[in-house]
Amino acid sequence: MLFFISVNGLILFFFMQILGKPISNLAVLKDRYDSFSFSEDETTSGINIIYNMLLPNIYILFLYELPISKGYHDKLYMIVVAYLVIRYCFLIFILGRISLLNFRYELTLIILALAGTYLVYRFIILNKISMFIPIEEFKNEIVLLLLLFLYDVFKNGLVRLFNNRDTTTKRSSYIRNRFSFFKSKYGSLISDNIKNDPFTQSFESIKKQKFILLVNSFIIYETFVRPKPYRIAESIFSRITSRSYSTGVMQIKSNTPLNDEASIIIGMSILKPLFEEHYYPGQGADYWVKEIAEKYNPSPDEEYAREIKYIYNELIEFTGIDI
């Protein structure tokens, strides 16, 4: 039984990671599945809760119809529990995003997902009701309309409750936590590089501090997008194939794998002339940080530049450096 529950919990987790968002965005809804962004304040994360309620329960209902689940019908609800355990282990231990999680939002997700599972288990599975109900059975249009109305009220309530990024994540806490971590790990490397490079030796103190925050902004975002397990995989693939991969904490493209320290040194060498070209003390960071980020990693919709700019401004506020 444990093997059956664990394997299906893992399959469900991969299903949600790979297909959850594309499937949810196929639905005919005004509000779509929300992808995390540091810089975007508005969010439809309430929709994410709904899909974490619906898709896992649709999965166990399909499984209920298959012969492979015979003998496990009374334990199918445990698959959703296993999925949630795997989900949070992945977020906390693999991606290292515990400081990003908003307790109120995540608790709401867990409670509603398990409540949905209880209803499915109690009123469908235990009553041996097949999900493949003939269309002729849907005779009462008023009941259907009422259910659709209640779903719409429920959905709109969740979307309004969690319509701001700060009610669904702790992005400021995450950024500050990661900055403190990377400062203790790479602070000496970055400072020594600036001190020993004639190009940056002439920078006045405030300019050096801003450059250090800029470098950390790139490190924080790149490691968020490419957590440690992904970077390890990229390093392995770069060793066994002839393709070039982006490796290290600053995701430097290279035909040979780079460790984190080497990627920071090369990343800084790319950023230094860009910083010198675009940084002006009289201009706000919204302009020159955006220009540097666009040159460092161009993106059609400028999303990359917006994310770097948001993180940089958060670090400015955190460190108290005078803009």
N, C-alpha and C positions, 0 to 999 in steps of 0.2 A: 504493500500500500504506500509506504513512504517513497519508494522509487517512483511509482506512478504519479503521485502528487508532485514530487520534486521535478520530474522530467517535464510534466505538463505546465508547472509553474514557470519553468525556464523557457519552454516553447512560447508560452503566453507573453513572457517578458520580451523575448526577441521579436515576437509578432507586434507588440505595442511599440517597440523602439523603431522597427524598420517600416511597418505598414500602418501604424496607428495614425500618424499625422496625414499621410496621403489619403487614407480611407476617410478620415474625418472631414477632410477638405473637399471630398466628392459630394458630401451631403448638401442638400438644398437648404442652406441656412445662411442668414445674413452675417452671422458671427462665425468665425473660423477658429480652428485650433491655434493657440498662441505659441509662438516661438520666442524664447527668452531673448531680451535685448537689454543691455545696460542703459542705453540712451533713450529708449522709448518709454514714456510714462504711462500712456494708455495701454491697456491690456484686455484681452478676452479670456483670461485664465479660468474664468468660470466654466467656459466650454471644455477646457481640459479636464475639469472635475467630472463633467457629464460623460465624456468619453472614457474616463477611467471607471465610471460606473457601468456604462453600457457594453463596451467591447469585451471586457473580461467575462461578463455574464452571458453575452452572446456566444463566446467561446465555450463555456461549460455547457450551454444548452445544445450546441452542435455536438459536443463530445457525448452528451447524454444520449443522443440519437444513434451513436456509433456502437457497434458490437464490442469494441475494445474497452468500453467503459463499463460493461456488464460486470456486476460484482462490486463496483465502486460508486454506484449512484448515491449512496448515503454519505459519501465523503467528497463529492465533487466541489462543494463549497470551499474545501481546504485549498483547492488550486488557486483561488483568488487570494486567499491568505498568503500562500506561498509566493504568488506574484508580487504582492505588496512588500513582503520581506526581502525578496530579491531586488526589487526596485530601490528600496531605501539603502540596502547594503551597497548597491552599485553607486548610488548618489554620494553616499558618505565615505565609503572605503576605497572605491575605485576612482571616482571623479574628484573626491576630496572637497565636496561642496556643502559640507554641513553648515558652514557659516552663512551660506546663501539661503538656506531653507527658512521659510516663515512658518513658525509653529502653528499659528491659527489656520493658515491656509492648508497646510499639509494634514492637520488633524481633521479639518472639514472634509478633505478628499478621502481620507481613510474611513471616517465614519459613514459618509454617503456611499462609498464603494461597498463597504461591508453591509450596509443597510439594504442596498440593491441586491446583493448576493443572498441575504436572508430572505427577501421577498421571493426571489426566483426559486430558491431552494424550498422554502416553506409552501408556496402556493402552486408551483409548477412541477418541480422534480418529485417531491414527496407525493403529490397527487397524480403522478404518472401522466401528465398532460404533454402531448407531443407539440413541438413548436411548429411542425408542418401542418397547421390547421387549414383545411379547405376554405377557400374564399366564401363559400356558401354559409359558413358558420358566422361570418360577420354580418348579422342581420340587423343589429340595432345601431343605426347610424348615429343616434343621439349619444349613445355611450362612447362611440369612437370620437365624436366631436368633443365630448367632455374630456376624454383622456388627452386629446391633442391640445385642448385649451389649458388643462392643468400642467402639461409638459411645458407649454410656452411660458406660463406664469413662473414655473420653477426655474426654467432656463434663464429668463430675463432677470429674475431675482438674484441668481448666482452671478450673472455677468455684472450686474450693478454692484453687488457686494464686493467683488474682486475686480474692479475696473481700473485700478491703479497699481503700478508695479510695486510700490512700497507696501501694499496690502497682501502681496503674494510672494515676495522675496525680500531678503535683507541684503540688497546689492551694495549698499554703503559699507555694511559690516564685512561683507565678503571682500571687497576691494581693499579695505584697510587691513584686514587679516592677512591677505596675500602679500600686501606691500611689506608688512612687518616680517613675514616669513622670508621673502626674497631679499629684504635688506640685510637680515642676519646671515643669509646664505651667500649672497653675491655682492653685498655692499662693498667689501674690501676690493674685490675684483674690479668693480666699476670705478671706484674712487682712484685706485692705483692706475688704471688705464687713462683716466682723465689727467692725473698728475704727471704721468710719464710721457704723455703725447704733447709735442710742441704745439700742435694745432689747438688744443684745448687749455694749455697752460696759461694762455693770455686771458681766458674768460674770467670776468670778475666773479666774486663769490655767489651773488644771486643768480647769475647766468649759469654757473656750474650746478647749483642746486636745482634749477629748472630743467637742465639737461638730464640730470640724474632721475628726476621725476618722470620725464618724458620716456627715458629708457625703461623704467619700471612699468610705465603704462603699457608699453608694447609687450613686455614680458608677461604681465598679468593677463592681458587679453589673449595673447597667443597660447598661453598655457591653459586658459579656460576653453578655448576652441579645440586645442589639442592636448588633452590631459596626458599624464605619464604613460598609461598603457598604450595609447595611440602613438606616442612618440617612440616607445620601445619597438612597436610593430614597424613603424616607418624606418627605424634604424636597421632592423633585421632585413627588411625588404631591400633597402639600399645596398646591403652587403651581398645579397644573393642575386640581384638583378643589375642590368646595365642602366636602368632608368635613374634619373635624378629625383630625389625626394627632398622635401623640406624637413630638416631635422633640428633638434635642440630646442631650447625654450624660446628662442626668437625665430624659429621656423625658417632657417636659412636654406635656400635651395642649393644642393650640392650633389655631385656624383659620388662622393664618399661621405659616410656618416659623420656627423659632427656631434661632439658631446655638448652639454649645456654651456660650459664655460667658453668653448670655441665659438659657439653660435652667438653668445653675447658680445664677444670681441669683434666678430665680423659685423654683427648687427650695429654695434656702436660706430664702426668705421663707415657704415652706410648712412647712419643718422647724423654724424658730425657735420659733413658739408651741407646737408639739408637744413640742419638747425642753424648753421651760420648764415645760410642764404635767406631763410624765411623768418627767423626770430627778430622781432623789433620790440624793444622795451615798452614803447608807447602803445603798442597794439595789444588787444586782448588775446587770450589764448585761443578763443573760438576761431580766430582767423589763422594764425600761424601753425597751430597744432594740426588743424584740418589740412593745411597745405602740405605739411611734412608727411602726414599719414597717407594722403592720396598719392604722393610720390613713392613712398615706401612700399605700399601695396594698393595699387589702383583697384577700385571696384566700381562697377557701372552705377550703382545707386548710392554711392558714397557711404554705405553702411559701416564699412571698416573705419573710415575717418571719424564718423559720429561716435562710434564706440570708444576709440582711442581718446577722443576729445572729452567724452564724459568721464572716463577713468582719470585722465589727467586733472580735470577740474576737481574731482573728488579728492585726489591726492594733495592738491593745493590747499583745499579746505582742511584736510586732515593734518597736514604738516604746519599750517599757519604761515606759509611763505607769502610774503607780500607780492601780489600780482603786479 
